Amino acid sequence: MNQTEVILEFLRAGVLDRSPNIQHIESIDWERLLVQSGKQGVIGWVWDGICKLPISQQPPRQQRINWGLSAQEIWSNYQKHCEVLKTMITLCNENNIRLLLLKGIGLSKLYPKPQSRPCGDIDIYLFDDYYKGNKVFTGHDVERIDKHATFVFNNVLVENHYYFLEPNTHQMRSINRYLESTLNDVCLTEGGYYTFSSIADFVFLTMHTLKHFRETKMVQYRNVMDFGMFLYHNMGKLQPSLCFDVLSRFNLVKGCEMLIYLSEKILGIDLKEYHFHQIPIDDVEQIRDAYLFENEDIEVGEGGFNLKKQYRCVWRYVPRYLSYYMIIKAKLSLIIRIMFRIPASMSIASWFYQQVIHK
């Protein structure tokens, strides 16, 4: 087994809670495995898989310590995020605010060991209480940049969304309107926070995952895993025909199907009932082979999908309205807004007219 296959086998064992099937364990470079797992953001899951081996087949003691310390850091961070989220929910309840949790920590529940999923920030949507929520959590107004306000609450970064997605293209605005239309169908969880309905969450997660393919040259496995695990756990709830119809409205069918093939390759799961057969079979095979762990010559370093080299089999199916042009435009807009302190509620053109031409 090459390095890619070894990582994926341990990863699947950890995520799907089963025993790994590894050949020639004695030849594994454990230190390199740790480094590559870190670059992919999957240390916790790979370590969970390694721990399912008999102790005699696990890494030497010092390397087990290194793995354990790295995993412990992820678990501790997860616990911290859970505590902060619980505090936020309590504050929302005290102030009659509903909290909709977006992606992130909420998706950890899809895994048999939630704490092994890395957590970055906490993404929330407060329905009609966006401004009120900012004051509840910070004590003051927070300036919105693009789609959300960002602040630190109890040492954890929080993004309070005004829009679900950046409203900088017609398609993105259409998806925002669709998601807003589903808010009457949100679900209250045992944790006290709300989630989208299954179909709305599916559309949001598809769009969010595809965005990663335009924002960086290396897309981590874990970005695709959330998508795959969500669909895997919602089989039976999400009818393929409904998924196809809704995705078609936003030109996301092929992009979604590409993510399905990648999910199957990474996780070793079967999602064939969601194969829409919109991608030629030759491209499907190239998509599934777009893994370059063992190739040390790629310019982005080991791991991930090298999108420059895999342009034809990956980028072809990422919606064009997520182009680098739009990303650059959004970043330039952000810089201009910060430099000239332009309110988020006002367009740059309107501000320029009032401040320069009108005067």
Buried (B, 14 or more C-beta within 10 A) or exposed (E): BEBBBBBBBBBBBBBBEEEBEBEEBEEBEBEBBBBBBEBBBBBBBBBBBBBBBEEEEBBEEEBBEBBEEBBEEBBEBBEBBBEBBEBBBEBBEEBEBBBBBBBBBBBBEBBEBBBBBBBBBBBBBBBEBBBBBBEBBBEEEBBBBBBBBBBEBEEBBBBBBBBBBBBBBEBBBBBBEBBEEBBEEBEEEEBBBBBBBBBBBBBBBBBBBBBBBBEBBBBBBBBBBBBBBBBBBBEEEBEBEEBBEBBEEBEBBBBBBBBBBBBBBBBBBEBEEBBBEBBEEEBBEBBBEBBBBBEEEBEBBBBBBBBEBBEEBBBBBBBEBBBEEBBEEBEEBEEEBEEEEBEBEEEEEEBBEEEEEEE
